[in-house]
Amino acid sequence: MTLRISQNVRTKLANKTPPVTEDEILQCFSNRTGSYVADLREEHLTNPITRWFIAETDFGRKLKVVFIPLGGDIIIKSAFDPNADELRIFANLS
């Protein structure tokens, strides 16, 4: 798996409060349990389909990681602290 993050997404992650690092995203992939959730909302449709999951970093920070799998690559679209609705949805689907 090769993690790919565009410069625009890197800037967006760095400007979050608190910022999200590439290392935290990698930790979430390593610590993930459950399945990925497909984002089938019309305004978010991509080809291939965007997927997301919620997992903890090695230090216990929960992140929602949004990505597109493309061949052997993982294209990161976003990562952020999930809200209560996202936590509930993920708990019910995974």
N, C-alpha and C positions, 0 to 999 in steps of 0.2 A: 504494500500500500504506500503510495506516494501522496503526501498531503500537499495540495496546491492552494495558495492564498494570494489573490491579486493584491496589488498595491492599494487599490481603493478599499478593499475589505480590511487590509492591515491597518489602514488609517482609521476606518470606522471602529475596529476593535480597540485600538489604542485610545480613542476618544470616549469610550464608554466609562461609566463610573460604577465600580472600579474597572480599570482596563482589563481586557481579556488577552492572554498571551497565547502564542502558538503552542508552547509547552503545556498550558492548561488544556487546550483542545486535544492534544495527543494523550494526555492523562485520561481525559474523559473517554476517548476511544478505547483505551486500555482497560478502564474500570467499568465499562458499560455492561449492564445486564439487561435482559429483555430484548425486544426486537426494535427495528427501526419503524418509524411511522411515516407513511407516504403522505405528502401534502398535496391533496387533490383539489384544493380551492382554486377556482378559475383564475383569480388574479395572481396566483403563484405557480401556475402550471409551467413546467419546463420539460424538455425532452433531452435526456431521461428525466424521470420524475424526481423532484426534490424530496429528500428524506430528512428526518430529524430524530433526535433522541435526547433524553436528559440523563446525565450521569454526574458523578462527583469527581473533582480533582483529587490528587493525593492528599490535599489538605482539607477536604470536606466541602469545598465550594461546589454547589450545584450549578451546572450550566446546561442550557438548551443549545445543542450544536445542530446547525442547519447546513446540509451539504448535498452535493450531487455526485453520485458515483459515476465515473466515466472511465471505462476500461479498468486498468489497475490503479487509477488515480481517484482521489477524493478531493473534490473542488469545494472548498469552504465558502459558504454564502454569508454566514453570520454565526455568532455565538454570544450568548448573553444570559443573565440571571433569569430563570423562568418565573412567570407569575403563578398565582394560585390556580388559575384555570388550566394552564399548560401542565402543571404538576398533576392535577386531577385527571386530565385527558390521558397523559402518558401512563399514569398508574392503572387506568382502566383498560388501556390498549396493550400494554406489555405484559 
